[in-house]
């Protein structure tokens, strides 16, 4: 391979390596640390509990355990992954607590380093004292996410698996939990590596044909090369199509409840939640701000937003609430337009100021709901097409829930697949897709293979960012191994 091309590729890859490093730092809220340092942290939530766990990881983790643990033998003599009962002492030799300690030797540990886990009593003060003993014995306080960061840097997991740890902790539905578990097992990473391997093979073939013409390597041309690119494009597009599903899994479907004042918006929120979250009053304009709560509806996480009632108001505070309502409607996945069927139909029922609302608008993003079915219905609403409910008696609520789920399915917002990308993955895949599109366009225009190689290389780098792997040596290995070059 020419020195200029090799140098250019190395320069590009160094740039992407920096991007991957920054992605790690952004994900865990810190700069990449010096791996040789030994870190410690309390791994259980703050507060009182039966047990608290303190973790220590790094080259000196076992040595630190020897300094603070008293038992039948020193932790340095423990077999890996076996718990031992003993006592934790401060560096001043003061007893802190009775605890169970285990050693997890490198590389068979969560971080890939020597790891010590101390299970002490779950009081706030006692766990803090155990951590303090570790710090004074030579460890430093870990930054947020640093244990998982080290697992990534030590090759125990790729970036998608590291992100899955966060998703697993935050999962609030069974489907979100399954998605995080499968991503932690490497399902998404495997798909990304498959795409990456195909791009590496494609780029290696193109580069070899350019740099080693004397070897008689016949490059794929025309339809054959386009077919290989199209196969990669289809796989990338299939993953990009899961972006909305990923957002729903992680954030939930944004459902905004809106309508005129005193129509029953807050009452509906309370009913859907199953408890009284919002104060309900006959006074108009009670809700002045957006109130958000979540509910699990048939396995789908729903973010319910109760908004200020829409009406002409001279109150500056209420007007600000109405402005926020309109902003939230612009970002909604689904809107629930609530009206009081006991009152005359407003002339401008629709918030978008349509001259006359006839109830026939085919809007998949909006469900019209007539509340207060337990009261006599005004003549204006006779034969009006809408869902009728009563927040007082609960009548019609099951039908409303079914309709909400049906609209979610209609918009493909219901996450049927457990594999779904997040925002960072989407950005990388979009750049990869654009690069592959440019490569295909260059092929169609008969542009030199060198330009095609540049676009394929950019796609490869973008895909590599997803799992945190960008390595020019893999391309070189593929070139030399695939074509037996370098006799």
C-alpha positions as CSV (number, residue, x, y, z in Angstrom):
1,X,0.0,0.0,0.0
2,X,1.3,3.5,-0.9
3,X,2.9,5.4,2.0
4,X,0.6,8.4,1.3
5,X,-2.6,6.4,1.4
6,X,-1.5,4.6,4.5
7,X,-0.5,7.9,6.2
8,X,-3.9,9.5,5.2
9,X,-5.8,6.5,6.6
10,X,-3.9,6.6,9.8
11,X,-4.6,10.4,10.2
12,X,-8.3,9.8,9.6
13,X,-8.4,7.0,12.1
14,X,-6.6,8.9,14.7
15,X,-9.3,11.6,14.4
16,X,-12.1,9.1,14.8
17,X,-10.3,7.5,17.8
18,X,-10.4,10.9,19.5
19,X,-14.2,11.0,18.7
20,X,-14.7,7.6,20.2
21,X,-12.8,8.6,23.3
22,X,-14.9,11.8,23.6
23,X,-18.1,9.7,23.2
24,X,-17.0,7.6,26.2
25,X,-16.3,10.7,28.2
26,X,-19.6,12.3,27.3
27,X,-21.5,9.1,28.1
28,X,-20.1,8.8,31.6
29,X,-19.7,12.5,32.4
30,X,-15.9,12.5,32.8
31,X,-12.6,12.6,31.0
32,X,-11.0,9.2,30.3
33,X,-8.9,8.4,33.4
34,X,-5.5,6.9,34.1
35,X,-6.3,3.2,34.2
36,X,-3.5,2.5,36.6
37,X,-5.3,4.4,39.4
38,X,-7.3,2.4,41.9
39,X,-10.9,3.6,42.4
40,X,-13.5,3.0,45.1
41,X,-17.2,3.8,45.4
42,X,-20.5,2.8,47.1
43,X,-22.4,0.8,44.5
44,X,-25.8,0.6,46.3
45,X,-28.3,3.5,46.4
46,X,-27.9,6.0,49.3
47,X,-30.1,5.5,52.4
48,X,-30.8,2.7,54.9
49,X,-31.0,-0.9,53.8
50,X,-30.0,-4.4,54.9
51,X,-26.7,-4.4,52.9
52,X,-24.5,-1.8,51.2
53,X,-21.8,-2.7,48.8
54,X,-18.4,-0.9,48.4
55,X,-16.4,-1.7,45.3
56,X,-12.7,-1.2,44.8
57,X,-11.0,-1.7,41.4
58,X,-7.5,-1.3,40.1
59,X,-4.0,-2.5,40.4
60,X,-3.8,-1.9,44.2
61,X,-7.4,-3.1,45.0
62,X,-6.3,-6.3,46.7
63,X,-3.5,-4.6,48.6
64,X,-6.0,-2.1,49.9
65,X,-8.2,-4.9,51.0
66,X,-5.3,-6.4,53.0
67,X,-4.9,-3.1,54.8
68,X,-8.5,-2.8,56.0
69,X,-9.8,-6.3,56.3
70,X,-9.3,-8.7,59.3
71,X,-10.3,-12.3,59.0
72,X,-8.9,-15.8,59.1
73,X,-6.5,-14.9,56.3
74,X,-5.6,-11.9,54.2
75,X,-7.7,-11.1,51.1
76,X,-4.5,-11.6,48.9
77,X,-4.7,-15.3,49.7
78,X,-8.4,-15.6,48.9
79,X,-9.5,-17.7,46.0
80,X,-11.3,-15.6,43.4
81,X,-15.0,-15.1,43.6
82,X,-15.4,-16.5,47.1
83,X,-16.9,-14.5,49.9
84,X,-15.2,-14.4,53.4
85,X,-16.6,-13.0,56.6
86,X,-14.4,-10.6,58.6
87,X,-14.2,-7.1,60.0
88,X,-13.3,-3.7,58.4
89,X,-10.9,-1.5,60.2
90,X,-9.8,2.1,59.5
91,X,-6.2,2.9,58.8
92,X,-6.0,4.0,62.5
93,X,-7.0,0.4,63.4
94,X,-10.5,1.3,64.6
95,X,-13.3,-1.3,64.0
96,X,-15.9,0.0,61.6
97,X,-18.1,-3.0,60.8
98,X,-18.5,-6.7,60.3
99,X,-18.5,-7.4,56.6
100,X,-18.3,-10.0,53.8
101,X,-15.5,-9.5,51.3
102,X,-14.7,-11.1,48.0
103,X,-11.9,-10.8,45.5
104,X,-12.4,-10.9,41.7
105,X,-9.0,-11.3,40.1
106,X,-8.1,-9.9,36.7
107,X,-9.3,-10.5,34.0
108,X,-12.3,-12.4,35.3
109,X,-14.1,-9.4,36.8
110,X,-16.6,-6.8,35.8
111,X,-14.0,-4.1,35.1
112,X,-11.3,-6.5,33.8
113,X,-9.0,-5.4,36.7
114,X,-8.6,-6.8,40.2
115,X,-11.9,-6.0,41.9
116,X,-12.8,-6.1,45.6
117,X,-16.5,-6.1,46.7
118,X,-17.2,-5.4,50.4
119,X,-20.8,-6.1,51.6
120,X,-21.3,-4.2,54.9
121,X,-24.4,-3.2,56.9
122,X,-26.6,-0.8,54.9
123,X,-26.6,2.3,57.1
124,X,-25.6,5.6,55.5
125,X,-22.8,6.3,57.9
126,X,-21.3,2.8,58.1
127,X,-21.0,2.5,54.3
128,X,-19.5,6.0,54.1
129,X,-16.9,4.9,56.8
130,X,-16.0,1.8,54.8
131,X,-15.6,3.9,51.7
132,X,-13.5,6.4,53.6
133,X,-11.2,3.5,54.9
134,X,-10.7,2.4,51.3
135,X,-9.8,5.9,50.2
136,X,-7.4,6.5,53.0
137,X,-5.8,3.2,52.3
138,X,-4.8,4.3,48.8
139,X,-7.9,4.4,46.5
140,X,-9.5,7.5,45.0
141,X,-13.2,8.2,44.7
142,X,-14.6,6.9,41.4
143,X,-16.3,9.2,39.0
144,X,-19.9,8.5,37.8
145,X,-19.9,5.4,35.5
146,X,-16.1,4.8,35.9
147,X,-16.4,1.1,36.7
148,X,-18.3,0.5,33.5
149,X,-16.0,2.9,31.7
150,X,-13.0,0.7,32.7
151,X,-14.9,-2.4,31.6
152,X,-15.2,-0.8,28.2
153,X,-11.6,0.3,28.0
154,X,-10.4,-3.1,29.2
155,X,-12.3,-4.9,26.5
156,X,-15.0,-6.4,28.7
157,X,-17.8,-4.8,26.7
158,X,-18.3,-2.5,23.7
159,X,-19.9,0.9,23.9
160,X,-23.4,-0.4,23.1
161,X,-23.2,-2.8,26.0
162,X,-21.9,0.0,28.3
163,X,-24.9,2.1,27.4
164,X,-27.2,-1.0,28.0
165,X,-26.1,-0.9,31.6
166,X,-27.7,2.5,32.0
167,X,-30.8,1.4,30.1
168,X,-31.1,-1.8,32.3
169,X,-31.0,0.3,35.5
170,X,-33.6,2.8,34.1
171,X,-36.0,0.3,32.5
172,X,-39.6,0.8,33.6
173,X,-41.4,-1.7,31.4
174,X,-40.8,-5.4,30.7
175,X,-40.0,-4.6,27.0
176,X,-37.5,-1.9,28.0
177,X,-35.9,-4.4,30.4
178,X,-35.7,-7.1,27.7
179,X,-34.2,-4.6,25.2
180,X,-31.5,-3.6,27.7
181,X,-30.7,-7.2,28.6
182,X,-30.3,-8.2,25.0
183,X,-28.2,-5.2,24.2
184,X,-26.0,-6.0,27.3
185,X,-25.6,-9.5,25.9
186,X,-24.3,-7.9,22.7
187,X,-27.2,-8.3,20.2
188,X,-26.9,-4.8,18.9
189,X,-23.1,-4.8,19.0
190,X,-23.2,-8.0,16.9
191,X,-25.3,-6.4,14.3
192,X,-23.0,-3.4,14.2
193,X,-19.9,-5.6,13.9
194,X,-21.5,-7.5,11.0
195,X,-22.0,-4.2,9.1
196,X,-18.5,-3.1,10.0
197,X,-16.9,-6.4,8.8
198,X,-18.7,-6.0,5.5
199,X,-17.4,-2.5,5.1
200,X,-13.9,-3.6,6.0
201,X,-14.0,-6.3,3.4
202,X,-15.3,-3.9,0.8
203,X,-12.8,-1.3,1.6
204,X,-9.9,-3.8,1.7
205,X,-10.9,-5.1,-1.8
206,X,-11.1,-1.6,-3.2
207,X,-7.8,-0.5,-1.6
208,X,-6.0,-3.6,-2.7
209,X,-7.1,-3.2,-6.3
210,X,-5.9,0.4,-6.3
211,X,-2.5,-0.1,-4.5
212,X,-1.5,-3.5,-5.8
213,X,-2.5,-3.6,-9.5
214,X,0.5,-5.9,-10.2
215,X,-1.1,-8.6,-8.1
216,X,-3.9,-9.0,-10.6
217,X,-6.7,-8.3,-8.1
218,X,-9.9,-7.7,-10.0
219,X,-12.0,-5.2,-8.2
220,X,-15.8,-5.6,-8.0
221,X,-17.3,-3.3,-10.5
222,X,-20.6,-2.0,-11.7
223,X,-23.6,-3.9,-10.4
224,X,-21.6,-6.3,-8.2
225,X,-20.0,-3.5,-6.2
226,X,-23.3,-1.6,-6.0
227,X,-25.0,-4.8,-4.8
228,X,-22.5,-5.1,-2.0
229,X,-23.1,-1.5,-1.0
230,X,-26.9,-1.9,-1.3
231,X,-26.8,-4.8,1.2
232,X,-24.9,-2.6,3.7
233,X,-27.3,0.3,3.1
234,X,-30.3,-2.0,3.8
235,X,-28.8,-3.2,7.1
236,X,-28.1,0.4,8.2
237,X,-31.5,1.6,7.2
238,X,-33.1,-1.3,9.1
239,X,-31.3,-0.2,12.3
240,X,-32.2,3.4,11.7
241,X,-35.8,2.5,11.5
242,X,-35.7,1.4,15.2
243,X,-34.8,5.0,16.4
244,X,-38.4,5.9,17.3
245,X,-38.8,2.5,19.1
246,X,-35.6,3.2,21.0
247,X,-36.9,6.6,22.1
248,X,-40.2,5.1,23.2
249,X,-38.4,2.3,25.2
250,X,-36.2,4.8,27.0
251,X,-38.4,7.9,27.3
252,X,-41.9,6.7,26.7
253,X,-44.7,8.0,24.3
254,X,-45.5,11.6,24.9
255,X,-49.3,12.0,25.3
256,X,-50.6,15.5,25.9
257,X,-54.0,16.1,27.5
258,X,-55.4,19.4,26.4
259,X,-58.7,21.3,26.0
260,X,-60.8,24.1,27.4
261,X,-60.7,24.9,31.1
262,X,-62.8,22.7,33.4
263,X,-63.2,20.0,30.8
264,X,-61.8,17.3,33.0
265,X,-58.1,17.1,31.9
266,X,-56.7,16.8,35.4
267,X,-59.5,14.3,36.3
268,X,-58.5,12.2,33.3
269,X,-54.8,12.3,34.4
270,X,-55.8,11.1,37.9
271,X,-57.9,8.3,36.4
272,X,-55.2,7.0,34.0
273,X,-52.7,7.1,36.8
274,X,-55.0,5.3,39.3
275,X,-54.5,7.9,42.1
276,X,-55.1,11.5,42.8
277,X,-52.0,13.3,41.5
278,X,-53.6,16.7,40.7
279,X,-56.0,18.8,42.6
280,X,-59.4,18.9,40.9
281,X,-61.7,21.9,41.2
282,X,-64.7,23.4,39.5
283,X,-62.8,26.7,39.3
284,X,-61.7,27.5,35.8
285,X,-57.9,27.8,35.1
286,X,-56.8,25.7,38.1
287,X,-53.9,24.2,36.2
288,X,-51.3,26.8,35.3
289,X,-48.3,24.7,34.4
290,X,-47.6,21.3,32.7
291,X,-47.8,18.3,35.1
292,X,-46.1,15.2,33.8
293,X,-46.4,11.6,35.1
294,X,-45.7,8.2,33.6
295,X,-47.9,5.1,33.4
296,X,-47.2,1.6,32.1
297,X,-50.0,0.8,29.6
298,X,-49.9,-2.7,28.3
299,X,-46.1,-2.7,28.4
300,X,-45.7,0.7,26.8
301,X,-44.3,3.6,28.9
302,X,-46.7,6.5,28.5
303,X,-45.7,10.0,29.5
304,X,-48.9,11.8,30.4
305,X,-48.9,15.6,30.3
306,X,-51.7,17.6,31.9
307,X,-51.8,21.1,30.6
308,X,-53.3,24.5,31.3
309,X,-56.8,25.0,29.9
310,X,-57.1,26.8,26.6
311,X,-59.1,30.0,26.7
312,X,-58.7,33.8,26.3
313,X,-57.1,35.1,29.6
314,X,-55.9,38.4,30.8
315,X,-53.9,36.8,33.6
316,X,-50.1,36.9,32.7
317,X,-49.5,33.7,34.7
318,X,-52.4,31.8,33.0
319,X,-51.3,33.1,29.6
320,X,-47.8,31.7,30.1
321,X,-49.3,28.3,31.0
322,X,-51.4,28.4,27.8
323,X,-48.2,29.2,25.8
324,X,-46.5,26.2,27.4
325,X,-49.5,24.0,26.5
326,X,-49.2,25.0,22.8
327,X,-45.4,24.3,22.9
328,X,-46.0,20.8,24.4
329,X,-48.6,20.1,21.7
330,X,-46.0,20.6,19.0
331,X,-43.8,17.9,20.6
332,X,-46.6,15.4,21.3
333,X,-46.6,11.9,19.9
334,X,-50.3,11.8,20.7
335,X,-52.9,14.4,21.7
336,X,-56.0,13.8,23.8
337,X,-58.4,16.7,23.1
338,X,-60.9,16.8,26.0
339,X,-64.2,18.6,26.0
340,X,-67.2,18.8,28.3
341,X,-70.2,17.1,26.7
342,X,-72.6,18.7,29.2
343,X,-71.7,22.2,28.0
344,X,-72.3,23.7,24.5
345,X,-69.8,23.0,21.9
346,X,-67.2,25.8,21.7
347,X,-67.1,27.7,18.4
348,X,-63.4,27.2,18.2
349,X,-63.1,23.7,19.7
350,X,-59.8,22.9,18.1
351,X,-56.7,24.6,19.6
352,X,-55.4,25.3,16.0
353,X,-58.2,27.9,15.7
354,X,-60.1,26.1,12.9
355,X,-63.3,28.1,12.2
356,X,-65.6,25.3,13.1
357,X,-64.6,21.8,14.5
358,X,-66.7,19.1,12.9
359,X,-65.1,16.1,14.6
360,X,-64.3,14.5,11.2
361,X,-60.7,15.4,10.9
362,X,-58.6,12.3,10.2
363,X,-55.7,13.1,12.5
364,X,-53.9,9.9,13.7
365,X,-52.1,12.0,16.3
366,X,-55.2,13.2,18.0
367,X,-58.1,11.5,19.9
368,X,-61.2,13.6,20.6
369,X,-62.7,12.7,24.1
370,X,-66.0,13.9,25.4
371,X,-66.0,13.9,29.2
372,X,-68.8,13.9,31.8
373,X,-70.9,11.3,30.1
374,X,-72.6,10.8,33.4
375,X,-74.4,14.1,32.9
376,X,-77.0,15.0,30.2
377,X,-75.3,15.6,26.8
378,X,-75.8,19.1,25.2
379,X,-77.6,19.1,21.9
380,X,-74.5,20.5,20.2
381,X,-72.8,17.1,20.7
382,X,-75.6,14.9,19.4
383,X,-74.2,12.5,16.7
384,X,-70.7,13.9,17.2
385,X,-68.0,11.4,16.5
386,X,-65.8,11.1,19.6
387,X,-65.0,8.8,22.5
388,X,-67.3,9.4,25.4
389,X,-66.1,8.9,29.0
390,X,-66.9,9.8,32.5
391,X,-63.9,10.5,34.8
392,X,-66.3,10.4,37.7
393,X,-67.6,6.9,37.2
394,X,-64.8,5.5,35.0
395,X,-67.2,4.7,32.1
396,X,-65.5,4.6,28.8
397,X,-61.9,4.6,30.1
398,X,-61.0,1.0,29.0
399,X,-62.1,2.0,25.5
400,X,-59.9,5.1,25.7
401,X,-56.9,3.1,26.7
402,X,-57.4,0.7,23.8
403,X,-57.7,3.6,21.4
404,X,-54.5,5.1,22.8
405,X,-52.6,1.8,22.2
406,X,-54.2,1.5,18.7
407,X,-53.0,5.0,17.7
408,X,-49.5,4.2,19.1
409,X,-49.4,1.1,16.9
410,X,-50.7,3.0,13.9
411,X,-47.8,5.4,14.2
412,X,-45.3,2.5,14.7
413,X,-44.4,4.0,18.1
414,X,-45.1,0.7,19.9
415,X,-41.7,-1.0,20.3
416,X,-42.3,-4.6,19.0
417,X,-38.6,-5.4,18.6
418,X,-36.3,-5.5,21.6
419,X,-33.3,-4.1,19.6
420,X,-33.6,-0.4,19.3
421,X,-30.9,2.3,18.8
422,X,-30.5,5.4,20.8
423,X,-29.8,9.0,19.7
424,X,-26.0,8.6,19.5
425,X,-26.3,5.4,17.5
426,X,-28.7,7.2,15.1
427,X,-26.3,10.0,14.5
428,X,-23.5,7.6,13.7
429,X,-25.7,5.4,11.4
430,X,-27.0,8.5,9.6
431,X,-23.5,9.6,8.8
432,X,-22.6,6.0,7.6
433,X,-25.7,5.9,5.4
434,X,-24.8,9.3,3.8
435,X,-21.3,8.1,3.1
436,X,-22.5,4.8,1.5
437,X,-25.0,6.8,-0.6
438,X,-22.1,9.0,-1.8
439,X,-20.0,6.0,-2.6
440,X,-22.9,4.5,-4.6
441,X,-23.4,7.8,-6.4
442,X,-19.7,7.9,-7.3
443,X,-20.0,4.4,-8.7
444,X,-22.9,5.4,-10.8
445,X,-21.1,8.4,-12.2
446,X,-18.0,6.3,-13.0
447,X,-15.8,8.3,-10.6
448,X,-12.4,6.8,-9.7
449,X,-12.2,4.0,-7.1
450,X,-10.1,6.2,-4.9
451,X,-13.1,8.5,-4.2
452,X,-15.3,5.5,-3.5
453,X,-12.7,4.2,-1.0
454,X,-12.8,7.5,0.8
455,X,-16.6,7.4,1.2
456,X,-16.6,3.8,2.3
457,X,-13.8,4.6,4.8
458,X,-15.9,7.4,6.3
459,X,-18.9,5.0,6.6
460,X,-16.6,2.5,8.4
461,X,-15.4,5.1,10.8
462,X,-19.0,6.2,11.6
463,X,-20.1,2.6,12.3
464,X,-17.0,2.0,14.4
465,X,-17.9,4.9,16.7
466,X,-21.0,3.1,17.8
467,X,-19.1,0.2,19.5
468,X,-16.0,2.3,20.2
469,X,-13.7,0.5,17.7
470,X,-11.8,2.3,15.0
471,X,-8.7,0.4,13.8
472,X,-6.9,0.8,10.5
473,X,-4.9,-2.3,11.2
474,X,-8.0,-4.4,10.7
475,X,-8.3,-3.1,7.2
476,X,-4.6,-3.8,6.5
477,X,-4.9,-7.3,7.9
478,X,-7.9,-7.9,5.7
479,X,-6.0,-6.7,2.6
480,X,-3.0,-8.9,3.2
481,X,-4.9,-11.9,4.4
482,X,-7.6,-11.9,1.8
483,X,-5.4,-11.5,-1.2
484,X,-2.1,-13.1,-0.1
485,X,-0.2,-9.9,-0.7
486,X,3.4,-9.5,0.5
487,X,5.1,-12.5,-1.0
